[in-house]
Amino acid sequence: MTYLRVRLGAGVLGLALVGGLAAVPTASAATAAPAAVEEQRLDQAAPQEILRRSGFDTVATGFARALERAGSFGQAERVVAGQGARLWQRAVDRAQGRGPAGGDLSRDDDRPLYWARLGMTREVRQWDPEFGLTDAQRASLLSELEENSRGENAIRYPHAKGVKRILLTGFDPFTLDRDVRISNPSGATALALDGTTIQTADGPARIETAVFPVRWQDFAQGTVERTLRRQLPRVDLFTTVSQGRVGRFDVERTNGAWRGGFPDNENVSRTETIPVTDPASQPQWTSTTLPYARIVAAATGRFPVYDHTSVTEIPAGGTDPVVRPDGPTPGSTARAGGGGDYLSNEIAYRATLLRDRLGLHDSLPGGHVHTPVLQFGTGNTDPATGTVTDPEFVQNRLDIIAQVRAIVTVAVRGAGR
């Protein structure tokens, strides 16, 4: 996700419970809830076209029919978990060329998964079964749907000896109020690489992936730590990935403990220290352990790759933010990491902090990679008149995916514990 607020334009989340997680639970029966902000964009022309041209336009209606057949909360849980997992696998299969394309939208597109998931969460939010749902039960169903449709519960590595394990994460599209057509190349990369094996200088490596929401509240409630905690002790390398700057890749050297307030996909802002467990031991900064020098030196694709070291800090004893091109100074307070102060910086901070708290700093390469901004083709930049796809847009996304794969291949060399 783009690193400077001024370059972005639209969507964040706060204390109110939103898309994928519900409001404060009560013990009483709940009535159907209104559609969340993300879900309200579904009926616009571009999302509907994306769903139709990928064959994902029937996902929500099929899911709704399955929900209606559930005669108890337990049955509803099984429907939600199963259908969520099937949506994830369907999106992965489509991206990797398995099964029918379902339409003429290019297979590398991440947007059908995003919009189909929102159609499903809207169905859960508005479902009012005869047996009744409490707020807590509805929240549980939404959470179950989120986890399973994002690949969080599908991360599985082979037991074969000599196969290295790589964990990679991406993000949903964002800034959708600026341009609802937007795709996120990090999410597309996650779909393209999930379950694939790459050949490295040290032998084969298996990549497993997940895609995270662009919502402050989900992060505050621990979705990153919940997913990664059980994986980091058994992988050989991890990288969180998001969309960053125009025309370049960046390996972010330092991550900061600060949320800068840019709105998320629910149009909620948060400006505060990143909330984590045990805040008394929370550092202001964490660092990458990816082999950034080797990555930058390698020929990985058409876009230049940079070792990005700049941060914004309040120096020790100071009051005003200062940009430091070479990283933070001792005792300073974070105001932006190399990846900024939005959720891309936050996922990098949370993942590397978890790495360190698990005692893996010196043994596990991990950090954050920013991709180039995925741009529409010349003449297709106006969201009011533009089309949902074009050949240049598709080629840009394919090139970014291929270069992330190459970067990971370079990075994993020599890794292993």
Beta strands, then each sheet from edge to edge (+ up, - down):
strand 1: 29-30
strand 2: 133-134
strand 3: 164-171
strand 4: 197-200
strand 5: 203-212
strand 6: 237-243
strand 7: 249-252
strand 8: 254-256
strand 9: 258-260
strand 10: 271-273
strand 11: 285-287
strand 12: 305-308
strand 13: 311-314
strand 14: 322-324
strand 15: 333-336
strand 16: 366-371
sheet 1: 1+ 2-
sheet 2: 4+ 5- 3- 6- 16- 7+ 12+
sheet 3: 8+ 11-
sheet 4: 9+ 10-
sheet 5: 14+ 13- 15+
end
